[in-house]
Amino acid sequence: MKYISTRDTSKSPAAVSSAEAIKRGLAPDKGLYMPTEIPALTTDDLTKLSGMRYEERAADILSRFLTDYDKNALLADCTAAYAEDRFPGGAAPLVNIGGGIHSLELWHGPTCAFKDMALQIMPRLLSRALTMTGESRLAHILVATSGDTGKAALEGYRDVPGVKITVFYPVDGVSSMQKRQMTTQLGENVNVCAVYGNFDDAQNGVKAIFADNALAEKANDAGFFFSSANSINWGRLAPQIVYYISAYCDLVKNGTVRMGDKVNVCVPTGNFGNIFAAYIAREMGLPLGRLICASNANCVLTDFIRTGVYDRTRTFYKTMSPSMDILISSNLERLLFLLGGSELTAQCMAELSSAGKYTAPVSLMEKLQSVFSGYTCSEEETASVIRNCFENRKYLCDTHTAVGLGAAEKYQKESGDNRPIILASTASPYKFSADVAESLGVTLPSEEPGDILAALSGATGTEIPAPLSRTLTMPVRFTQVIEAKKMPDVIF
Ligand SMILES: *Cc1c(COP(=O)(O)O)cnc(C)c1O
């Protein structure tokens, strides 16, 4: 299977192998790589997958997209990435929280957020891609993070041979725990740097570096090249398709649905990566009904789904779900490409970059709205969802998952659709413990992360994840704060 750019409007688009697409991250024309076809998933396939362990399911699904990779190599990589020591108790457990909602807990990995699901496997895919493409230069991974990707990428890439990684995060745009996790990161090949501004400033800085030919040449002369670990990289997205398929298999196995019955999916969304992976699973043939896109106060996506107007020229809010504080949702570009083709995608992206907005054609919106619903949760709603969920469902959820749960509940009420919903639970509540505790009405003893973790644990009778309590005693290694325009200097 080959990969082409979402913005390549030529008659016969330049196609690259999956190894090449993963190595590059972004296409030369700044478009995103997409497979030329979506592999089909039959009922027979699903029955077979149901009998497998998570790592076998992952290797099976990945091999359908990464056709140039050796199947046994993929199985070895998945087995190592999703091993018990990295994901204690299993990689993506499904918890029935009542009312037809099943929480797909994607945060049992080393950094307690769903980014681990992709970033534990992706460095292995990149390492192989470097060998497969005969690459002799060092790969320098550049990451802009709203908090969770940065830590997960650092943990995934640390001390991987042939790779360096620099992570940029918005100085006031991440939680104190997220900051602590990143600034205490171990590893000889890692660098972490705060940037003045919000996530979009950091992400635009990284995108500008990728698009700068002079910088690419300078890097080449110094013996390295830039690559990305953000969800603009196909190597990030492909592993995310797996857990929706895996969750469906689990729902069949535990008797919630019969094979072939449809279920809905609800995803708290920022960069549109996680929910786009669900869309790909649906396109493969996984019996999914509606895909519910949940936004926090930065509701640029839900507005788009409802109106067809994508408008990033609006107030940016700092919310208690900071990993979704995003106004430029990069992966929406992939959906535009699938529904409307490269010509339209290139045009919309040009308008977004020049005017900050675009309007999608009605024909495209009809297709989109036949699959996606969009719901927004305000800060007050998010807090009350956390409280009600704990009181009524006896389930403690983080701020991002709460935005998703609020959206799922609104959808159920408005639509009357009573199909089961797979809710993507994207972080441990302890990663955002101050806001979770305050939503529950717990008075915080101090601003110290350790005290806050203990207070949440005491009030809820739940356990603090070991990777988070470990960071409390580790020394801070990275303290640099810079203007976005200085990002290239930090790298060189
Ligand atoms: C990254 C992240 C999201 C948003 O995921 P996207 O793929 O960007 O839509 C939601 N919740 C948490 C906890 C995250 O880390």
The ligand as an SDF file (V2000), in Angstrom:
LIG
                    3D

 15 15  0  0  0  0  0  0  0  0999 V2000
   -4.3040   14.6080   23.0680 C   0  0  0  0  0  0  0  0  0  0  0  0
   -5.4360   14.4500   23.9900 C   0  0  0  0  0  0  0  0  0  0  0  0
   -6.7600   14.6240   23.5560 C   0  0  0  0  0  0  0  0  0  0  0  0
   -7.1010   15.0390   22.1440 C   0  0  0  0  0  0  0  0  0  0  0  0
   -6.7650   14.0500   21.1940 O   0  0  0  0  0  0  0  0  0  0  0  0
   -6.7150   14.4470   19.6540 P   0  0  0  0  0  0  0  0  0  0  0  0
   -6.1880   13.2400   18.9560 O   0  0  0  0  0  0  0  0  0  0  0  0
   -5.7950   15.6150   19.5540 O   0  0  0  0  0  0  0  0  0  0  0  0
   -8.0970   14.7910   19.2550 O   0  0  0  0  0  0  0  0  0  0  0  0
   -7.7750   14.3900   24.4480 C   0  0  0  0  0  0  0  0  0  0  0  0
   -7.5130   14.0540   25.7360 N   0  0  0  0  0  0  0  0  0  0  0  0
   -6.2710   13.8940   26.1890 C   0  0  0  0  0  0  0  0  0  0  0  0
   -6.0520   13.5490   27.6070 C   0  0  0  0  0  0  0  0  0  0  0  0
   -5.1810   14.0770   25.3330 C   0  0  0  0  0  0  0  0  0  0  0  0
   -3.9340   13.9150   25.7950 O   0  0  0  0  0  0  0  0  0  0  0  0
  1  2  1  0
  2  3  1  0
  2 14  2  0
  3  4  1  0
  3 10  2  0
  4  5  1  0
  5  6  1  0
  6  7  2  0
  6  8  1  0
  6  9  1  0
 10 11  1  0
 11 12  2  0
 12 13  1  0
 12 14  1  0
 14 15  1  0
M  END
$$$$
